[in-house]
Amino acid sequence: MRPNSTPGCHWDGSSRTAPARRPLRVAATSPSRLLRAGQSGRCRHCGNRIGLYPRSDGRPIALHPAELATAHVPASCHWHLSSGIAHPHGDGSDWCRIPHAVLCPQRTPICQISPLLESARRQLAVRTRRLIDSGAFTSTVSPAGPALADTGRPDRPVVRMLLGHYLADGPLETIRCVAQTSHRHRCPRPVLAPDSPPGSWRLLPIGPQRGQLALPEQTTAVYDLSQLPHAEQRRWRIQRCPAHATTRGAADLAPAGWQVFDPLLHAQHLRTGLPHPPAHGSGER
């Protein structure tokens, strides 16, 4: 007997040709502009995986990738996700997300943790040691504190752009483009491109924000981009390299790391002296 078969199919009826891969796209109505496949990364302190999500105010937060039972998590650490946005409270279920800062073995816990969370911290510490021993991870956080001892450059500089002040999540040289490449990886190029116009370090007054108590203005070192064209300032704000600044088809694989600078909350990042001049060819002045 001759088996019944369909041309182009295996004996079990499955197709001989693989379906075409469909590119991931971001819906125009999505409150989060991140691709679902791109909402992940590694902690720069311990090297363990984290989930990156924007909050309702646009600031990013790193959450532990797995859900935990709410009974073992302090109420102040309950988070849940809704349409890709992280909210700082529970959603009424028995499970919740938790900030990675609570479990990071290289950081002091930001709240009192239960035995279950302490066990999770130990497991992450073991993974960190394995990553370091295998050479897969090297901590990029300087142990010297907020200011670098050799150049005087702040680890988290204050940047002025688009009529506002923003706090970076790392040194200027390490701010990386968040766009997706054609190979579906995050772009490796820096935002501080050598062929683009640089900003300049200045001592500028930083006053209280609207709605805060009237406080005397403080002068701090600011990387000033306000003299650059509007398009160049916007490129920094959306955290893209010059090649992806005008590319419409490339989605973001990570949230921009800027935080609106608050002189009260971020007082430890105020600097009263200008950094040392950079090495020749670094792209700054």
C-alpha positions as CSV (number, residue, x, y, z in Angstrom):
1,M,0.0,0.0,0.0
2,R,1.1,3.5,-0.7
3,P,0.8,5.9,2.3
4,N,-1.3,8.9,1.9
5,S,0.9,12.0,2.0
6,T,0.8,15.6,0.9
7,P,3.6,17.1,-1.2
8,G,5.9,19.3,0.9
9,C,5.0,17.5,4.2
10,H,6.6,14.8,6.3
11,W,4.9,11.4,6.8
12,D,3.2,12.7,9.9
13,G,1.8,15.7,8.1
14,S,4.2,18.3,9.4
15,S,5.6,20.9,7.0
16,R,9.1,20.2,5.4
17,T,9.8,23.9,5.3
18,A,10.3,26.1,8.4
19,P,7.9,29.0,8.7
20,A,9.4,32.4,8.0
21,R,10.6,34.2,11.0
22,R,8.5,37.2,11.8
23,P,10.4,40.2,13.2
24,L,9.3,41.5,16.6
25,R,7.5,44.8,16.4
26,V,6.3,47.4,19.0
27,A,2.6,48.3,18.8
28,A,2.0,52.1,18.5
29,T,-0.4,52.0,21.5
30,S,2.0,50.1,23.7
31,P,2.9,52.1,26.9
32,S,6.3,50.4,26.9
33,R,8.4,50.9,23.9
34,L,10.6,47.9,24.7
35,L,10.5,44.6,22.9
36,R,9.5,41.7,25.1
37,A,12.6,39.8,24.1
38,G,14.8,42.8,25.1
39,Q,13.5,43.4,28.6
40,S,16.5,41.6,30.2
41,G,20.0,42.2,31.1
42,R,22.7,41.4,33.7
43,C,23.4,43.3,36.9
44,R,26.6,45.2,36.6
45,H,27.3,44.5,40.3
46,C,26.9,40.7,40.4
47,G,26.4,39.5,36.8
48,N,23.1,37.8,37.4
49,R,20.1,38.2,35.0
50,I,17.6,40.9,35.7
51,G,14.4,42.1,34.0
52,L,14.4,45.8,33.0
53,Y,11.1,47.6,33.0
54,P,10.0,51.2,32.9
55,R,7.9,52.6,35.8
56,S,4.9,54.8,35.4
57,D,7.1,57.9,35.6
58,G,9.4,56.5,32.9
59,R,12.3,55.6,35.2
60,P,13.7,52.1,34.7
61,I,13.9,49.5,37.4
62,A,15.6,46.1,37.6
63,L,13.4,43.3,38.8
64,H,14.2,39.7,39.7
65,P,13.3,37.6,36.6
66,A,11.1,35.1,38.6
67,E,8.0,35.7,40.7
68,L,8.0,35.0,44.4
69,A,5.3,34.2,46.9
70,T,4.0,37.5,48.5
71,A,4.0,35.8,51.9
72,H,7.8,35.8,51.9
73,V,8.3,39.3,50.5
74,P,8.0,42.5,52.6
75,A,5.0,44.6,51.5
76,S,7.3,47.5,50.6
77,C,9.1,45.3,48.0
78,H,5.9,44.1,46.2
79,W,5.9,44.9,42.5
80,H,3.7,43.8,39.6
81,L,3.7,44.2,35.9
82,S,0.8,45.6,33.8
83,S,1.2,46.1,30.0
84,G,5.0,46.1,30.4
85,I,5.0,48.8,33.1
86,A,6.2,48.1,36.6
87,H,4.1,49.3,39.5
88,P,5.3,49.5,43.2
89,H,2.6,47.4,44.8
90,G,0.9,44.1,44.6
91,D,-1.9,43.2,42.2
92,G,-3.9,41.1,44.8
93,S,-2.5,37.7,43.7
94,D,-0.3,35.4,45.8
95,W,2.7,36.2,43.7
96,C,4.7,39.3,43.1
97,R,8.0,40.6,41.6
98,I,10.8,41.9,43.7
99,P,13.6,44.5,42.9
100,H,16.9,42.9,42.1
101,A,18.5,45.3,44.6
102,V,16.9,43.2,47.4
103,L,18.6,40.0,46.3
104,C,21.8,41.3,44.7
105,P,24.6,39.5,46.7
106,Q,27.0,42.5,46.1
107,R,24.7,45.1,47.6
108,T,23.3,45.6,51.1
109,P,19.6,44.6,51.3
110,I,17.4,47.7,51.1
111,C,14.9,46.1,53.5
112,Q,14.6,43.3,56.1
113,I,14.5,40.0,54.2
114,S,13.0,36.6,55.1
115,P,14.9,33.3,55.3
116,L,13.6,32.4,51.8
117,L,15.0,35.6,50.3
118,E,18.3,35.1,52.2
119,S,18.5,31.7,50.6
120,A,17.9,33.2,47.2
121,R,20.7,35.8,47.8
122,R,23.1,32.9,48.6
123,Q,22.2,31.1,45.4
124,L,22.9,34.3,43.4
125,A,26.2,34.7,45.2
126,V,27.2,31.2,44.1
127,R,26.3,32.1,40.5
128,T,28.3,35.3,40.7
129,R,31.4,33.4,41.9
130,R,31.0,30.9,39.1
131,L,30.8,33.7,36.5
132,I,33.9,35.4,37.9
133,D,35.9,32.1,38.1
134,S,35.0,31.3,34.5
135,G,35.9,34.7,33.3
136,A,32.3,35.4,32.0
137,F,31.8,38.4,34.3
138,T,33.9,41.2,35.7
139,S,32.3,43.8,37.9
140,T,32.2,47.3,36.2
141,V,31.4,49.1,39.4
142,S,34.2,51.1,40.9
143,P,34.9,50.3,44.6
144,A,36.1,53.9,45.1
145,G,32.6,55.3,45.5
146,P,30.6,57.9,43.6
147,A,33.7,59.8,42.4
148,L,36.6,58.1,40.4
149,A,39.9,58.6,42.2
150,D,42.1,58.8,39.1
151,T,40.3,61.3,36.9
152,G,37.8,62.9,39.2
153,R,35.0,62.0,36.9
154,P,31.7,61.1,38.6
155,D,30.4,57.5,38.2
156,R,26.9,59.0,37.6
157,P,27.3,62.5,36.1
158,V,24.6,65.1,35.9
159,V,23.8,66.0,32.3
160,R,21.9,69.1,31.1
161,M,19.8,68.7,28.0
162,L,16.4,69.7,26.6
163,L,16.1,72.4,29.3
164,G,16.4,69.8,32.1
165,H,18.9,68.0,34.3
166,Y,19.2,64.2,34.2
167,L,21.3,61.8,36.2
168,A,23.1,59.1,34.1
169,D,23.2,55.5,35.3
170,G,27.0,55.2,34.6
171,P,30.0,57.1,33.4
172,L,29.6,59.0,30.1
173,E,31.9,56.7,28.2
174,T,29.8,53.6,29.2
175,I,26.4,54.9,28.1
176,R,25.4,52.5,25.4
177,C,22.9,52.8,22.6
178,V,19.6,51.0,23.4
179,A,18.5,50.3,19.8
180,Q,18.1,46.8,18.3
181,T,20.5,45.9,15.4
182,S,19.7,43.9,12.3
183,H,21.0,40.8,14.1
184,R,18.4,41.4,17.0
185,H,21.1,42.3,19.5
186,R,21.6,45.5,21.4
187,C,23.8,48.1,19.6
188,P,27.3,48.1,21.0
189,R,28.1,51.7,20.0
190,P,28.4,54.4,22.7
191,V,26.2,57.5,22.8
192,L,29.3,59.6,23.3
193,A,30.5,59.2,19.7
194,P,33.9,60.5,18.7
195,D,32.5,61.9,15.4
196,S,29.6,63.8,17.0
197,P,29.8,67.3,18.7
198,P,30.7,66.9,22.4
199,G,29.3,68.7,25.4
200,S,31.3,70.6,28.0
201,W,31.8,70.3,31.7
202,R,30.5,73.4,33.6
203,L,29.7,74.5,37.1
204,L,26.0,75.3,37.0
205,P,23.5,76.1,39.7
206,I,21.0,73.4,40.6
207,G,17.9,74.7,42.4
208,P,14.9,72.9,43.9
209,Q,12.2,71.5,41.6
210,R,8.7,72.8,41.4
211,G,6.7,71.9,44.5
212,Q,9.7,71.5,46.8
213,L,10.7,73.8,49.6
214,A,12.6,76.9,48.7
215,L,16.3,75.9,49.2
216,P,19.5,77.8,48.3
217,E,20.8,76.9,44.9
218,Q,23.8,74.7,44.8
219,T,26.6,74.7,42.2
220,T,27.6,71.3,40.8
221,A,29.6,69.9,37.9
222,V,27.3,69.3,34.9
223,Y,28.0,67.9,31.5
224,D,26.3,70.6,29.4
225,L,24.6,69.6,26.1
226,S,22.3,72.6,25.9
227,Q,24.6,74.4,23.4
228,L,24.2,71.5,20.9
229,P,21.4,71.4,18.3
230,H,18.0,70.1,19.4
231,A,18.3,66.9,17.4
232,E,21.6,66.1,19.1
233,Q,20.2,66.7,22.6
234,R,17.2,64.5,21.7
235,R,19.6,61.7,20.5
236,W,21.2,61.8,24.0
237,R,17.8,61.8,25.7
238,I,16.6,58.7,23.8
239,Q,20.0,57.2,24.3
240,R,20.9,56.3,20.8
241,C,24.1,56.3,18.8
242,P,24.3,58.6,15.6
243,A,23.6,55.6,13.4
244,H,20.3,54.8,15.1
245,A,19.2,58.3,16.0
246,T,17.1,58.6,12.9
247,T,16.3,54.9,12.3
248,R,12.5,54.4,12.7
249,G,12.4,50.7,12.3
250,A,14.7,49.8,15.2
251,A,13.0,49.3,18.5
252,D,14.6,49.7,21.9
253,L,16.1,46.7,23.6
254,A,16.6,48.4,27.0
255,P,15.1,51.5,28.7
256,A,17.1,54.7,28.7
257,G,19.0,55.0,31.9
258,W,18.3,58.6,32.6
259,Q,16.6,59.8,35.8
260,V,15.3,63.3,36.3
261,F,17.8,64.8,38.6
262,D,16.5,65.8,42.1
263,P,18.9,67.7,44.2
264,L,17.3,66.3,47.4
265,L,17.2,62.6,46.4
266,H,20.5,62.7,44.5
267,A,22.5,64.9,46.8
268,Q,25.4,62.4,46.9
269,H,26.0,63.0,43.2
270,L,26.6,66.7,43.5
271,R,30.2,67.7,42.6
272,T,31.7,71.1,43.4
273,G,34.8,70.7,41.2
274,L,35.2,70.1,37.4
275,P,36.6,66.8,36.3
276,H,40.2,66.6,35.0
277,P,40.6,67.2,31.2
278,P,40.1,63.9,29.3
279,A,42.8,62.1,27.4
280,H,43.4,63.2,23.8
281,G,40.8,61.9,21.3
282,S,38.2,60.9,23.9
283,G,35.5,63.1,22.3
284,E,34.9,65.5,25.2
285,R,36.0,68.9,26.0
